[in-house]
Amino acid sequence: MVRRKDIDGSVSVPTFYGKELRWKREAAGLSLEKLVEGSFYGKSHLSDIERGERRMPLELARHVDRVLGTDGYFERHCEDVRRARRAGHAEYFEKVLDAEKHALTIEEWCPILIPGLLQTPAYARAVILAGLPMSLDAEVEEKVGARMARAELFEADQRTPEYWVILHESLIRDPFLSGQDMAEQLDRIVELADRRRITPQIVPRNGRAYPLMAASVTGMTFSEAPPLIYTEASYSGDTIDDPALVQEYRKAYDRLRAVALSPDTSLAMIKSAAEDHRNGKQPDRLE
């Protein structure tokens, strides 16, 4: 019989919490299926929590405490785990952090900033300091590190989401950073595309109207859950799961994808812009 892998509870607060959950479950002689019976969650969700890979919803924590007779332990501590999981991120971004690790597809549209999953440390640092200029160095580096950790999604050995990103041309043309730093940011996008981890497209800067002009949008689909849409402003974000509204956003994204240049043409444009930034040339605008 294959021996299961133990959970190292010393790694983080979520893994400690997950190890306690599994210990209590097994001490009660319950399988994953039995413990979630009567809740709205499946055994895979609970298994992910035990491994420290998913947050514990409050209603599930209450269900677990009731079944295991743990006197509110998991309810009391689930907020500690949630805070630990979102360290370096805004509270409103918490649901996205959890969802993107389990997504089948992630589709992003970014008219103003290169998305966090693709950012280099230099780019992330510049964005963070622009929005929170009075931050202490340690706070900035915590946020940069948290953003870089999200990109481990593209290094997974078993499965990565199908990731599609549409960028406005200004994001690759305008010198957001110094020439070398900007080149390295674009090189990162090229490297991920060459490894077939992402598919980038560019909306050309030609002055015409296009869908979703006024919004940054992320859409995610899942194998065991309905799709989600996430929209973000400078200091707030909103997760949308209303089916009718999600459908409207997804249709708009498809129309935007039709307006954008092809993936091959877009990738060639990104490579060319990277070289121009590296060589100190101001990239030409697309005519």
N, C-alpha and C positions, 0 to 999 in steps of 0.2 A: 504493500500500500504506500502511495506517495505521501510523505510527511508534509503537512502544510507549513508554510513559511510563517514564522512568528512576527508579531508587530513590535517594532522597537519604539516603545512609548517615550523614550528620551529624546527623540528627534524633534518633536514640536508639541505644542498644546493639542492640536487636532489628533495626532497619533496617540498621545497619552489617553485622550478621551475615547478614541476608538478602541484602544486596547482594553480599557475598563469596560466598555460596552460588550466586547466579545467575551471577556472573562465572566461577566455577570450573566450573559445569555447562556454560555456553555455550562456554568455552574447550576443554572436552572434547568438544564437538559433540553433546551429549546433550539431548534434549527432556525435559520434565517426566515424560512417560510412561516414557521409557527409564530415567531415574534412579531412579524408585520401583519399577521392575520387580524382583520378587523380595522386596519388603518387604510389610508389611501395610497400607500407606498408599496413598491415591490422589493423583493429580496436583493436585487442588484443595487438599489439605492442604499439599503442598510449595509450591504457589504462594503460599498465605497466609504461609508461613514466609519466603519470599523477600521479601514485602512488609512483613515485620515485624509481621504481624497474628496470628501464632499461634506457640506455643512449639514447640521442636524436641524431640520425645521422644528419650530416650537411645538406644533401639534403632534409631531412624531415623538419628540422627547417626552411629552406628557403620556402618550400611549405606551412607550417603553417603560417609563416609571410605574405605570399602573400594572402592566403585565408582570414586570420583574419584582415589583414591590420594593423599589429602591428609594422610596420616601422623597421623591422630587429631585434626586441627585442630577439626573441628566437634564431636566428642565432648568435647574439652577445654573448649570455650567455650560449650557449650549451657547449662551451669549459670549462667554469667555472665548470659546472656540471660534465663534464668528468674528470676534475682534481680532484674534490672532491670524485668522485666514486672510483678512483683508488688510493686514498691516502694510502701510505704504500706499493704500488706495482709499478713495473716498467711500463713505458708507453707501452712497447711492449706486456705487459700481459693484457692490457685493454679489448681486444676483448674476451679473455677467461673468465674474470670475469663476463662479461655480458652473455656469452653463457652458462656457466655451470649452471646458475640459471634457464635456460629454457630447458635444455637438457633432452631428454628421457633416453639416455644411456650415460655413461662416461666410457671409457676404457683406462686405463693407463698402461704403461710399464716403469719401473724405474730400470735401471741397476746400478745406482750409489747412488741415494738418495731416501729415503722414500718420497713420493709426499706430497706437501704442504697441501692438504686436510686431510691427516692423521697424520700430525706432531703434537707432543706435544710442549708446549712452550719451553722446554729445548732443544729439537731437533732443532726447528726453530731458536732459538737464536744462537746455535752453527753454523748452516749453514750460517746465515746472517753474523756473525762475521768472519767466514772463508773467505767469499767473499768480505766483506767490513770492514776490520779490523780497519780502522780509524774512523768508525762511532761513533757519540755521543750516549750516553745512550738513550736519548730521541728518536733519530732516529731509533735505534734498537728496542725499545719497540713499536714504531709506526708500524714497519714492522711486529713484532711478533703479535701484536694485530690484524692487518689486516689479517694475515694468519689464526689466530684462528677464526676470524669472518667468513671466508669462510666455515669453518666446520659446521656452523649452517645449511648448506644445508642438513645435515643428521638428523637434529632435526625437520624438517618441519612436521606439523601435517597432511597436506593434501597429499603431494606427494613428494617423493624423487626420483632422477634419479636412474636407475639401474646401480650401480657402480661396475666395475670389475677392479681389480688391479693385475698386475703380477710383482713380485719383484724378484730380483736376491738373491740367498741364502746368499751372503756375507752381505746383508743389515740387516739380522737378526742374523748372526753369529758373525760378527766382532764388537768389542767394540767401537762403534762410540762415545758413551758417557760413563760416569761412570756406574757401574753395576746397581744401583737402577734406574737411569734415563733411561738407556737403557731398563730395564725391563718394566718401565712405558710406554715407547714408544711402545713396543710390546704389552703390555696389552691394549693400546688404539686400536690397530688393531683388537685384539681378541674381545674386547667389541663391536666394530662396526659389526664384523662378527656374533657374537652371537645374536645381535639384528636384524640380517638380513638386515643391511644397505649396506653392502659391501660383495663382494666375492673375497677373496685373493687366489692367486696361487704363487707358488715358482718355479723358474727355478733353478734346482740343480747345485751346483758348481762342475762339473765333468770334466771340461777342454775341452768339445766338443763345436763345433760351433753351433750357433742357430740363428734364424732370428732376425733382428733388434739389433744386437750386438753393433752397433756404435751409437745408437740414443735413447734418451728419447722421448716417443711418447704418446700423449693424443688424443683420438678420441672421437667425440661427435656426436650424432644424435638428430634430433628434429622432432616435429610433423608438423611444418609449414615451415621448411627451410631445405636446403640440408646439408649433414654431413660436419664436419670440422675436420681437423687434426692440432695439435699444436706440434711443436718440439722446444726444448730449449737447449741452451748452457749456459755457465757461465754468460755472460752479454748480451745475446740476445735471442730472440725467434721469431718464424715464424709461422703464421697462414696460413694454406693451404686449399683452397677450390676448386682447379682445380679437376674436377670429376675423371679424369683418374689417377691422382697422389693420390687422396684420396683412390681410389679403390685399388691401389697397397699397400698402407700402411695398409688398412683394411685386405687384404689377408695375408700380412706378420704377422699381429697381430694374426689372426686365426691360422697360422702355429706355432707361438710362444706359443699360448695357448695349442696347442697339445703337444708341447715339455715339458711344465711345469707339475709339479705334480698336482694331483687332488685337488680340494678345501678342501676336508676333510683331506687328508694327509698333505697338506700345513698348514692348521690351527693347526693341532696337532704339526707340527714342530715349528710353531711360539710360541705356548704355552710352549713347551719344552725349546726353546731357552730363553724365558722370565724367566723361573725358573732358568736356568743356570746362566744368568746374575745376577739375584737377589741373588743367593747363592755364587756369586764370582767364579763360575767355567767357564773356557774357553770352550765354546761349541765345541764339536767334529765336524770335517768336515765330510760331507756326503761321504761315501766311494762309 
